[in-house]
Amino acid sequence: MTVIVRALNPDVPADTEGFARVRHLALPYILFTPDSVRHLLTRSHPDAHFRSLVAVEDGEVIGAAQVAIAHDSPDPGQGYLNVYVRPDRTHRGAGRLLVRAGEEHLAGVGAVKVFSWVLDEPANRAFAERHDYTRGRPAHFLRLDLANSTLPPLPDVPQGVELRTAADFADDPRPLFELDAETVTDEPGEVALEFTDYDAWLEQNWKHPLLSHELTMAAVVDGRPVAFSVAYTDGATRYSTAMTGTARAHRGRGLAKLAKIHSLYRARAAGLTEAFTGNDAGNDPMIAINKWLGYEICATEVRYVRELG
């Protein structure tokens, strides 16, 4: 059969369901649902030039890619292209076609570099290097068996600190945006990010269909959130931490750890059985927190980069 690559149609359930299925089979450590696939495509900022691509064989989605410009980076022209193929549908040319289509799109909207996450496995690394991508920094996926593991005891909440959920900020989420904007600038990585557009953050982050306002926890001082742990769920049994961080003036007090462990306790009480998170391999403070919580590394991926032009 012939493989074709085309843009995903967010109004066609077979496209969004097929995309989510490919991502789950190829990368089961990140939560994806048809609703989240549709959300990313339809709610991303126009300056991101975001595209979702599908590779289709005989009417079946066998590969998927997400392509965009990092519009919230102070460095112009930074693009990303993440390609995944169903493990049982490899060696059909889907990956090669997705890379070609993704790079053509990025070149057309002004990208000068393309970053891609690649699972740290021989076949995946070889594929990236055949397409002239150069190896960069690693990152880890971590998993916690919420159903059967023993979480550490809940720490005492320090005097002057209270814990609130994101739902408590439903009337005015701007303080959470401001905390997110501060902490994201300190995240390790090759592409610097700056959150400056509150309305875009509301559309993309606050209204994300996987975001759990009830499980996202914030440590609050003097009425302002100063540390938080952002929780996603797939609506069934799986939970994932999207971001955990602390405002600079309040670091060293264990507040991010406090928010995250309370979120995990709530997740387990809600019937969630499996928790995932991710860490840059050089983010020692967060790796230490996750080890204390009982997370174990379940996979590693590597950031690859290619210069365009």
Secondary structure, 3 states (H helix, E strand, C coil): CCEEEEECCCCCHHHHHHHHHHHHHHCCCCCCCHHHHHHHHHHCCHHHCCEEEEEEECCEEEEEEEEEECCCCCCCCEEEEEEEECHHHCCCCHHHHHHHHHHHHHHHCCCCEEEEEEECCHHHHHHHHHCCCEEEEEEEEEEEECCCCCCCCCCCCCCCEEEEEHHHHCCCCHHHHHHHHHHHCCCCCCCCCCCCCHHHHHHHHHCCCCECCCCCEEEEECCEEEEEEEEEECCCCEEEEEEEEECHHHCCCCHHHHHHHHHHHHHHHCCCCEEEEEEECCCHHHHHHHHHHCCEEEEEEEEEEEECC
